[in-house]
């Protein structure tokens, strides 16, 4: 993703913004804070962190459940917990 952020920074004009949507997850019982990592990586690429918007996902087409042991997406009968019930919109500013 760092390459994507670097390229976004390269092609955007000054005053331009980038926007990424990502969800935190849990893998093998460990919380993976994707949104926090993305926000930090944006800054390493030269962007100023503008804001983070948190929003609940009421319904979606993508797989919604994961198997807690394997971390793989699974059907509702085999899965232990809900994946990506909340998503984050991360916005960076090129000054």
C-alpha positions as CSV (number, residue, x, y, z in Angstrom):
1,X,0.0,0.0,0.0
2,X,2.9,2.3,0.5
3,X,3.6,2.3,-3.2
4,X,-0.1,3.3,-3.8
5,X,0.2,6.1,-1.3
6,X,3.5,7.3,-2.9
7,X,2.0,7.3,-6.4
8,X,-1.1,9.1,-5.1
9,X,1.1,11.8,-3.6
10,X,3.1,12.1,-6.8
11,X,0.1,12.6,-9.1
12,X,-2.1,14.8,-6.9
13,X,-1.8,18.6,-7.2
14,X,-1.1,20.6,-4.1
15,X,-4.3,21.0,-2.2
16,X,-5.6,17.7,-3.5
17,X,-7.0,15.0,-1.3
18,X,-6.8,11.2,-1.4
19,X,-9.5,9.0,0.2
20,X,-9.3,5.3,1.1
21,X,-11.9,3.1,2.7
22,X,-10.7,0.3,4.9
23,X,-12.0,-1.9,7.8
24,X,-10.2,-3.1,10.9
25,X,-10.4,-6.8,11.4
26,X,-9.5,-9.6,13.7
27,X,-7.2,-12.5,12.7
28,X,-6.7,-15.5,14.9
29,X,-8.0,-13.6,17.9
30,X,-5.8,-10.6,17.3
31,X,-7.3,-7.2,16.4
32,X,-5.7,-5.8,13.2
33,X,-6.0,-2.0,13.2
34,X,-5.9,-1.4,9.4
35,X,-7.3,2.1,9.6
36,X,-4.6,3.3,12.0
37,X,-1.8,1.7,9.9
38,X,-3.2,3.3,6.8
39,X,-3.4,6.8,8.4
40,X,0.2,6.5,9.5
41,X,1.5,5.2,6.2
42,X,-0.2,8.2,4.4
43,X,1.9,10.5,6.4
44,X,5.1,8.7,5.6
45,X,4.3,9.2,1.9
46,X,4.0,13.0,2.5
47,X,0.3,13.5,3.0
48,X,-1.0,15.5,6.0
49,X,-3.6,13.4,7.8
50,X,-6.9,15.3,7.2
51,X,-9.5,13.2,8.9
52,X,-10.9,9.8,9.7
53,X,-14.6,9.1,9.3
54,X,-16.0,6.1,11.0
55,X,-19.3,4.6,9.8
56,X,-21.3,1.4,10.4
57,X,-22.1,-0.9,7.6
58,X,-25.7,-1.9,8.0
59,X,-25.7,-4.4,5.1
60,X,-23.4,-5.4,2.3
61,X,-22.9,-7.9,-0.5
62,X,-19.3,-9.0,0.5
63,X,-18.8,-11.9,2.9
64,X,-19.8,-10.8,6.4
65,X,-18.5,-13.7,8.6
66,X,-15.1,-15.1,9.4
67,X,-13.9,-18.3,11.0
68,X,-12.1,-17.2,14.1
69,X,-9.5,-20.0,14.0
70,X,-8.4,-19.6,10.4
71,X,-9.3,-15.9,9.7
72,X,-10.9,-17.0,6.4
73,X,-14.3,-15.7,5.2
74,X,-17.0,-18.4,5.7
75,X,-20.7,-18.8,5.3
76,X,-22.9,-17.9,8.2
77,X,-23.2,-21.4,9.5
78,X,-19.4,-22.0,9.8
79,X,-18.3,-18.5,10.9
80,X,-17.8,-17.3,14.5
81,X,-17.8,-13.5,14.2
82,X,-18.7,-10.7,11.9
83,X,-16.0,-9.1,9.8
84,X,-16.0,-5.4,8.8
85,X,-19.1,-4.2,10.6
86,X,-17.5,-0.8,10.7
87,X,-15.5,0.9,8.0
88,X,-13.2,3.9,8.1
89,X,-12.8,6.6,5.4
90,X,-9.2,7.9,5.7
91,X,-8.6,11.3,4.0
92,X,-5.1,12.7,3.3
93,X,-4.2,16.2,2.1
94,X,-1.3,17.1,-0.1
95,X,-0.2,20.6,1.0
